[in-house]
Amino acid sequence: MNHFNKTIHIIGTGMDGDRTLTLEARRAIEQAELLIGAQRMLKPFEELKKPMLCCYDGRKTAALIAESEYSEIAVLVSGDGGFYSAAGTLLPLLREYRTELISGISTPVYLCAKAGLPWSDMRFVSLHGTDAPFVRTICANRYTFLLLGGRVTPADVCRRLCEYGRGEVRVVIGENLSSPKEAVHSGTAAEYREYNADRLCAMIVENEQYERHLPSCIPDGAFIRGGVPMTKSEVRGVCVARLTVGESDVCWDIGCGTGSVSVEMALRCPKGRVLAVDKNAEAISLTEQNLRKFGCDNIEPVPGLAEELAERLPAPDCVFVGGSCGALGDVLSVALKKNPDARILVTAVSLETLSQSADLFAARGLESEITEIAVTRTRKAGSHTLLSAENPIFIIHRKC
């Protein structure tokens, strides 16, 4: 049969495929000759006595459609086809067919209505079958919706929020939505860290103390300090800005020290990861303390020598080198092997390190831009204000 003779309706069945099904979706299902979907999606329509195929894998569904003799087929997906749905995988596989996506009522729309909360300015995080970072997103937004139903439970979410000092935020937990066992609970994260929820659930987190701006050049005194070096505020701000960190980027911070650069990179990649590498145990400990203080669960401290660890790290989009203990050449080589387009920046406090860094960039065919930053601050001495100069810092940045 010619593929263009087949019409495929990808239908969002809402929360339960019955009460929350739109009239448009019901008409399309009733007119279809074949229904395809997961067993939970198909069950409400068994009374129609139509041919049904149980399948929730996009590629297998496309193969079933290609093999089918029917010309009017409905593929049923839960909620809405535009919200973390199998429709996203399926649609590109059906370009040879006439297709129509019919909207359904999604989980966040339903739960927000139950909780009396707006979803127009809400951020969405899917933890369905994965353990992705979410604390960073919650810190930066007033409302965050979490789609659960996999390994991560509401209690896991609440415990992590408490671990990162955010136990006072309000949570709304929705279980078995639009079913006879539906339950909606609300309270603080601290109150629900031991709550035993059903597997089919979702959460809204309301954070009244969310960050009203993207922190940059965070004051040095805001970090937990120790006996390891720290990239100072003004230099840190310039370095992170030059790296143009994207929200899903993977970043390396080589020689992380207190983790100050790791934190500022993590603030800019809530959907990404920052690998904070240092051989100094105190540096790793300080980085762990600071990532919790700033709510950066997208930072992963990695103890050890950079040259030994680099091969095992994921391919970077951004590389910051604040200290490599003579292993800069190895770090550059591995980073470029993993991603030839990686954005790379190195800081140096001595002329020797500056010269060596420039040579290592040139040896690998990288065009570099070198900037010197000299920061002078003021301090009070009696009734006078004196100038106090910080050591100048050289920034070697790969021009892209």
C-alpha positions in Angstrom: 0.0 0.0 0.0 1.2 3.5 -0.8 2.3 5.2 2.5 0.5 8.4 1.4 -2.8 6.5 1.5 -2.4 6.0 5.3 -3.5 8.6 7.8 -1.8 8.3 11.2 -3.3 10.1 14.2 -1.0 10.5 17.2 -3.4 11.1 20.0 -2.7 12.4 23.5 -5.2 10.5 25.6 -4.9 12.8 28.6 -4.4 11.5 32.1 -6.6 8.4 31.9 -7.9 8.0 28.4 -11.5 8.5 29.6 -12.5 11.5 31.7 -9.7 13.7 30.4 -10.0 12.7 26.7 -10.9 15.5 24.4 -13.9 15.2 22.0 -11.6 15.6 19.0 -9.4 12.7 20.3 -12.4 10.5 21.0 -13.7 11.0 17.4 -10.3 10.1 15.9 -10.1 6.9 18.0 -13.7 5.9 17.1 -12.9 6.4 13.4 -9.6 4.6 13.4 -9.3 1.1 12.0 -6.4 0.1 14.2 -5.2 1.3 17.6 -1.6 1.1 18.7 -0.2 2.0 22.2 0.9 0.7 25.6 -1.5 -1.6 27.4 -2.5 1.2 29.8 -3.4 3.5 26.8 -5.4 0.8 25.0 -7.4 -0.6 27.9 -10.1 2.2 28.1 -11.0 1.5 24.5 -11.4 -2.3 24.5 -15.2 -1.8 24.4 -14.8 -0.5 20.8 -13.8 -4.0 19.7 -11.2 -2.6 17.3 -7.9 -4.3 16.3 -5.2 -3.3 18.8 -1.4 -3.7 18.9 0.4 -3.2 22.2 3.6 -1.3 21.6 5.3 1.7 23.3 8.6 1.7 21.3 8.7 4.4 18.6 10.7 2.4 16.0 8.6 -0.7 16.5 5.5 1.3 16.2 6.7 2.7 12.9 7.4 -0.8 11.7 4.0 -2.0 12.7 2.4 0.9 10.8 4.4 0.1 7.7 3.4 -3.5 7.8 -0.3 -2.8 8.5 -3.0 -3.1 5.8 -5.1 -0.5 7.6 -5.3 3.1 6.2 -6.6 4.9 9.3 -4.4 4.3 12.4 -4.5 5.9 15.8 -1.3 5.8 18.0 -2.2 6.5 21.6 0.2 8.3 23.9 -0.3 9.4 27.5 -1.0 13.0 28.4 -0.1 15.4 25.6 2.0 14.5 22.6 4.2 17.6 23.2 5.2 16.9 26.8 8.0 14.3 27.2 6.0 12.0 24.9 6.8 9.1 22.6 5.3 11.3 19.9 8.6 13.2 19.7 10.5 10.0 18.7 7.7 8.7 16.5 6.9 11.7 14.3 10.3 11.9 12.5 9.8 8.2 11.5 6.4 8.9 9.9 7.4 11.5 7.3 6.1 9.4 4.5 2.6 9.3 5.9 -0.2 11.9 6.4 0.1 12.5 10.2 -1.9 14.6 12.6 -1.0 15.2 16.3 -4.0 15.6 18.5 -3.4 17.4 21.8 -4.4 15.9 25.2 -4.3 17.1 28.8 -0.8 16.8 30.1 0.2 16.0 33.7 1.5 19.5 34.6 -1.7 21.2 33.3 -3.8 18.7 35.3 -1.8 18.9 38.5 -1.5 22.7 38.4 -5.3 23.0 38.1 -5.6 20.7 41.1 -3.1 22.8 43.1 -4.4 26.2 41.9 -1.0 27.2 40.5 -0.1 28.8 37.2 2.1 26.8 34.7 2.8 29.6 32.2 6.1 30.4 33.9 7.0 27.0 35.1 10.2 25.1 34.3 9.9 21.4 33.5 12.3 18.6 34.5 11.8 14.9 33.6 13.1 12.4 36.1 11.1 9.6 34.4 13.6 6.7 34.3 16.6 9.0 34.9 18.3 10.7 37.8 19.0 14.2 36.3 20.0 17.3 38.2 17.0 19.3 39.5 18.1 21.3 42.5 19.8 23.9 40.3 16.6 24.5 38.3 14.6 24.8 41.5 17.0 27.4 42.9 16.7 29.5 39.8 12.9 29.4 39.4 9.8 30.1 41.4 7.9 27.1 40.0 9.4 23.8 38.8 7.5 20.8 37.7 9.1 17.3 38.1 7.8 14.4 36.1 8.5 11.3 38.1 7.5 7.6 37.7 10.9 6.1 37.5 13.7 5.4 40.0 13.4 8.9 41.6 10.6 9.2 44.2 9.1 12.3 45.8 11.0 11.3 49.0 14.3 11.3 47.0 13.5 14.7 45.7 12.7 16.1 49.2 15.8 14.5 50.8 18.1 16.0 48.1 16.5 19.4 48.6 17.1 19.2 52.3 20.7 18.0 51.7 21.2 21.2 49.7 19.7 23.4 52.3 16.3 23.9 50.6 14.1 22.0 52.9 11.8 25.0 53.4 10.5 25.1 49.8 6.8 24.0 49.2 6.1 20.8 47.3 2.9 19.5 45.8 2.8 15.8 45.2 0.2 14.3 42.8 -0.3 10.5 42.8 -2.3 8.4 40.4 -3.8 11.5 38.9 -7.3 11.2 37.3 -7.8 7.7 38.8 -10.0 6.5 41.7 -6.8 6.4 43.8 -5.9 10.1 43.0 -4.2 11.9 45.9 -2.7 15.4 46.0 -0.5 16.5 49.0 1.3 19.7 49.8 3.8 20.8 52.4 7.5 21.6 52.8 10.2 19.4 51.4 11.4 18.7 54.9 7.9 17.3 55.8 7.9 14.9 52.9 11.4 13.5 52.9 10.2 10.1 54.2 6.9 10.0 52.3 6.1 6.7 50.6 4.4 7.7 47.3 2.9 5.5 44.6 5.0 5.0 41.5 2.8 7.0 39.2 3.3 10.5 40.5 4.5 14.0 39.7 5.6 17.0 41.7 5.5 20.8 41.7 8.1 22.7 43.7 7.4 26.3 44.7 10.5 28.3 45.7 9.6 31.8 47.0 13.3 32.5 47.5 14.3 31.8 43.9 17.3 33.6 42.3 16.0 36.8 40.8 19.1 37.2 38.6 21.8 34.9 37.2 24.7 35.3 39.8 28.0 36.4 38.3 31.2 37.6 39.9 30.0 36.1 43.2 31.8 37.9 46.0 34.8 35.9 47.2 33.5 36.0 50.8 30.3 34.1 49.8 32.3 30.9 49.3 33.4 28.5 52.0 37.2 29.1 52.0 40.1 27.0 53.1 43.8 26.8 52.4 43.6 26.2 48.7 43.8 28.9 45.9 40.6 30.5 44.6 40.0 32.3 41.3 39.0 35.8 42.5 35.6 37.3 41.7 36.4 39.7 38.8 38.7 37.2 37.1 36.1 34.4 37.5 33.4 36.5 36.0 35.5 37.3 32.9 36.6 33.7 32.5 33.1 32.2 32.7 31.7 34.8 30.4 34.4 34.1 27.8 33.6 30.3 27.9 29.9 31.1 26.9 28.6 28.2 28.9 25.3 26.9 27.4 22.4 25.5 29.5 23.1 21.8 28.5 26.9 22.0 28.3 29.4 19.6 29.8 32.2 21.6 31.5 35.6 20.6 32.9 37.1 22.6 35.8 40.7 21.4 36.1 42.3 22.4 39.4 38.9 23.4 40.9 40.3 24.6 44.2 37.3 25.9 46.3 35.0 25.2 43.4 34.2 28.9 42.7 34.5 28.6 38.9 32.6 25.2 39.0 29.7 27.0 40.8 29.6 29.9 38.3 29.7 27.5 35.3 27.0 25.3 36.9 24.7 28.3 37.4 24.8 28.6 33.6 24.3 24.9 32.7 21.3 23.6 34.8 20.7 20.9 32.2 24.4 20.1 31.9 27.3 18.9 34.1 30.4 20.3 35.6 33.3 17.9 36.3 35.4 19.5 39.1 38.8 17.9 39.1 41.5 18.3 41.7 44.2 16.1 43.3 43.9 18.0 46.6 41.5 16.3 49.1 40.8 19.7 50.8 39.9 21.2 47.4 37.4 18.4 46.7 35.9 18.8 50.2 35.5 22.6 49.8 34.0 22.1 46.3 31.5 19.7 47.8 30.6 22.2 50.5 30.2 25.0 48.0 28.1 23.1 45.5 25.6 22.4 48.3 25.6 26.0 49.5 24.8 27.3 46.0 22.4 24.4 45.1 24.5 23.0 42.3 23.6 19.3 42.0 25.0 19.4 38.5 28.6 19.6 39.8 30.4 16.3 40.2 33.7 16.5 42.2 36.3 14.2 40.7 39.4 13.6 42.9 42.7 12.7 41.3 45.3 13.8 38.7 43.8 15.5 35.7 46.1 13.8 33.2 45.0 10.4 34.5 41.2 11.2 34.7 40.8 13.1 31.5 40.4 10.0 29.3 37.4 8.9 31.6 35.6 12.2 31.6 32.8 12.9 29.2 33.5 15.0 26.1 33.6 18.7 27.2 32.0 21.7 25.6 34.0 24.0 27.9 37.3 23.5 29.6 38.6 25.8 32.3 42.1 25.2 33.6 43.0 27.0 36.8 45.8 24.7 37.7 47.1 21.5 36.0 50.4 20.8 37.9 52.4 20.6 34.6 49.8 18.4 32.8 48.2 21.1 30.6 49.5 19.6 27.4 47.9 16.2 28.3 44.6 17.9 29.3 44.4 19.9 26.1 45.2 16.8 23.9 42.5 14.7 25.5 39.9 17.5 25.5 40.5 18.2 21.8 40.4 14.5 21.0 37.0 14.1 22.6 35.7 17.4 21.2 37.8 19.3 18.6 35.5 22.3 19.0 35.8 22.6 22.8 36.0 26.1 24.2 39.2 26.3 26.3 40.5 28.9 28.7 43.6 28.8 30.9 44.6 31.2 33.6 48.3 31.9 34.5 49.9 33.9 37.3 53.5 33.7 36.1 55.2 34.6 32.8 56.6 31.1 32.5 53.1 29.5 32.7 51.8 32.1 30.2 54.6 31.3 27.7 54.1 27.6 28.1 50.3 27.8 27.7 50.6 29.9 24.5 53.1 27.4 23.1 50.9 24.4 23.9 47.9 26.1 22.2 50.0 26.9 19.1 51.4 23.3 19.0 47.9 22.0 18.7 46.9 24.5 16.0 44.8 26.6 18.3 44.6 30.4 17.9 44.7 32.0 21.3 43.8 35.4 22.6 45.7 36.6 25.7 44.3 39.1 28.2 45.9 40.4 31.4 43.5 41.4 34.2 44.8 43.6 37.0 42.3 44.1 39.8 42.7 46.9 42.4 40.3 47.1 45.3 40.0 49.7 48.0 40.5 49.3 51.8 40.1 51.7 54.7 43.0 52.9 56.7 41.7 55.3 59.4 40.0 58.2 57.6 41.7 57.4 54.3 40.8 55.0 51.5 43.8 53.1 50.1 44.2 51.1 46.8 45.1 47.5 47.3 46.2 45.7 44.1 45.6 42.0 43.5 48.2 39.9 41.6 47.7 40.3 37.8 46.2 37.3 36.0 46.8 36.2 32.4 43.9 34.6 30.6 44.7 32.4 27.6 41.5 31.8 25.6 41.0 29.8 22.5 39.5 31.9 19.7 36.7 30.1 18.0 
